[in-house]
Every structure is written in C-alpha cells, then in structure tokens.
C-alpha cells in the first residue's frame, strides 16, 4: 500500500489558476496547464505548497529534493529541542541539617545541569500530623535554591506526600 503524498504535485493539482513561485522567477499568477508546461520544460515538478491561499501557491522545484530537505530540517529541529528531565529528592519532616545540606548539593547540581528538581517530603505512619514541619522543610529548600532555580509549583500535599517542583534559571 502506497502512502498518500503530503503535497499535490503535477497533474494532481486541480485548481484552474495558481500563483507560481520558483528559483530565479518572479511570483506570477497563471493557468495550471501553463505552470505545468513551464515546470516540465525545466525538468522539475509543480508542487502545491499552500493550498489554502487565494489563489493556491505552487512552487517549481525538484520534489524529492524538497522532501529530503524538509526531513533534514525536521530532524535538526528535533535534535535542537531539549527534553525536560525531572530529578527527585526525598526528605522527611525530621531530616537532619547534614542530610538536608547533602541533598541540597545534589539539587544544585541537577539545576546547574538544566534539570527540574521535584523535592518531596514523605510522611510515614502518624508523622502526617507534622505537615507544617514538612512544608517548612520544602520552603527552606526552595529558599536555599533561589540562586539556581525558582519554584514552579509551591508545596502541595497529596496523600502522604508533600512535593514542590523547582525549575532551573535560564
């Protein structure tokens, strides 16, 4: 089964009149038949680039080369886009100062690498009664990270976990 072409080309163009553009030619409006003859005379294809324009825009180009360049641009665009990575750090409401500093250093490294950091305080058993301590831990953590990133989501309690997301500064 052959895949449907992304663009209308050559004889598949049914519009009676089109705007024709191409390398080394002035954009002109002409009959589709005349545009096809001109494309064939140059050994190229007539490709409908913008079907919604009035009149539709067609370009005289080598179609396979055009598709290749489109794929190449798309691949380059995808390579340049960055993927967001979220690193997690877990604390408890009674996390000691040394452990807090140790985890803070990890968070700073993650933010410097351009990753987001999800800081989570987990409550075991009845420690849920210390919600304020957990929130204090998260706010203290966020304050310590202000130089490297800013809180994207403020502390929020969900079940037995309270979390906050910190995004790196650009």
C-alpha positions in Angstrom: 0.0 0.0 0.0 1.5 3.3 -1.1 1.5 6.3 1.3 -0.5 9.3 0.2 1.7 12.2 -0.9 2.0 15.1 1.5 1.6 17.7 -1.3 -0.3 17.8 -4.5 2.1 17.6 -7.4 2.0 17.9 -11.2 -1.3 16.5 -12.7 -2.9 16.1 -9.3 -3.3 19.9 -9.0 -7.0 20.5 -9.9 -7.1 24.3 -9.4 -7.6 26.2 -12.6 -5.4 29.1 -11.6 -2.3 29.1 -9.3 0.4 31.5 -8.1 3.7 30.1 -9.2 7.0 30.8 -7.5 10.4 29.3 -8.0 14.1 30.0 -8.1 15.1 32.8 -10.4 11.5 33.7 -11.3 9.1 36.4 -10.3 5.9 35.2 -8.5 3.2 35.2 -11.1 -0.4 34.0 -11.4 -1.1 31.7 -14.3 -3.2 28.7 -15.5 -2.2 25.4 -14.0 -1.6 24.0 -17.5 0.9 26.7 -18.4 2.6 26.3 -15.0 2.9 22.5 -15.6 4.4 23.1 -19.0 6.9 25.5 -17.6 7.9 23.0 -14.8 8.3 20.2 -17.4 10.4 22.4 -19.6 12.8 22.9 -16.7 12.7 19.2 -15.9 11.2 19.9 -12.5 7.9 19.3 -10.7 5.0 21.7 -9.9 4.2 21.3 -6.2 1.3 22.9 -4.3 2.9 24.5 -1.2 0.0 26.5 0.2 -3.4 25.1 -0.9 -5.4 27.4 1.4 -4.1 30.7 -0.2 -6.1 32.5 -2.8 -5.0 31.6 -5.4 -3.1 28.5 -4.2 0.7 28.8 -4.2 2.7 26.3 -6.2 6.4 26.0 -6.5 8.5 24.8 -9.3 11.1 22.5 -7.7 12.6 19.0 -7.7 10.1 17.3 -5.4 12.3 14.5 -4.0 15.0 17.1 -3.1 12.3 19.2 -1.4 11.1 16.2 0.7 14.7 15.4 1.7 15.3 19.0 2.8 12.1 19.0 4.8 13.1 15.8 6.6 16.5 17.2 7.3 15.0 20.4 8.8 12.6 18.4 10.9 15.4 16.1 12.2 17.5 19.2 13.0 14.6 20.9 14.8 14.0 17.7 16.9 17.7 17.4 17.8 17.8 21.0 19.0 14.7 20.7 21.2 15.6 19.8 24.8 14.0 17.1 26.8 12.9 18.0 30.3 14.2 15.7 32.9 12.8 15.8 36.4 15.1 14.6 39.2 13.6 13.6 42.5 14.9 14.3 46.0 13.2 12.9 49.1 13.1 14.4 52.5 11.3 13.6 55.7 9.8 16.1 58.2 12.6 15.4 60.6 15.5 15.4 58.1 18.7 16.4 59.9 20.7 19.5 58.9 23.6 17.5 57.5 21.3 15.3 55.3 19.5 18.5 54.2 22.7 20.1 53.1 23.8 16.9 51.3 20.5 16.7 49.4 20.7 20.5 48.7 24.1 20.0 47.0 22.5 17.3 44.7 19.6 19.6 43.9 22.0 22.4 43.0 24.0 20.1 40.7 20.7 18.9 39.0 19.6 22.5 38.4 23.0 23.5 37.0 22.7 20.6 34.5 19.4 22.1 33.4 17.1 19.5 35.0 14.0 20.3 37.0 14.0 19.1 40.7 11.0 17.6 42.4 11.5 17.8 46.2 9.3 15.5 48.1 8.6 15.2 51.8 7.1 11.9 52.7 5.1 11.2 55.8 5.3 7.7 57.4 2.6 6.5 59.7 1.4 9.2 62.1 4.1 11.7 61.0 1.4 13.2 58.8 0.5 15.3 61.9 3.7 17.3 61.2 2.5 18.7 57.9 3.8 22.2 59.0 7.3 20.8 59.5 7.2 19.2 56.0 6.1 22.5 54.5 8.8 24.4 56.4 11.4 21.9 55.1 10.3 22.5 51.5 10.2 26.3 51.8 13.6 26.2 53.4 14.8 24.1 50.5 13.3 26.4 47.9 14.9 29.5 49.6 18.3 27.8 49.6 17.9 27.1 45.8 16.7 30.6 44.8 20.1 31.4 43.3 20.0 28.4 41.0 16.2 27.9 40.3 12.8 29.2 41.1 9.9 27.2 42.5 7.5 26.2 39.7 5.0 24.5 41.9 4.7 25.6 45.6 4.4 22.9 48.3 1.3 20.8 47.8 0.1 17.9 49.9 -1.1 14.8 48.0 -1.9 11.9 50.2 1.1 11.1 52.4 3.5 13.1 50.3 4.1 16.9 50.0 6.0 18.0 47.0 7.3 21.0 45.2 9.0 21.4 41.8 11.9 23.8 41.2 12.9 24.8 37.6 16.4 25.9 36.7 17.1 29.6 36.0 17.9 30.3 32.4 
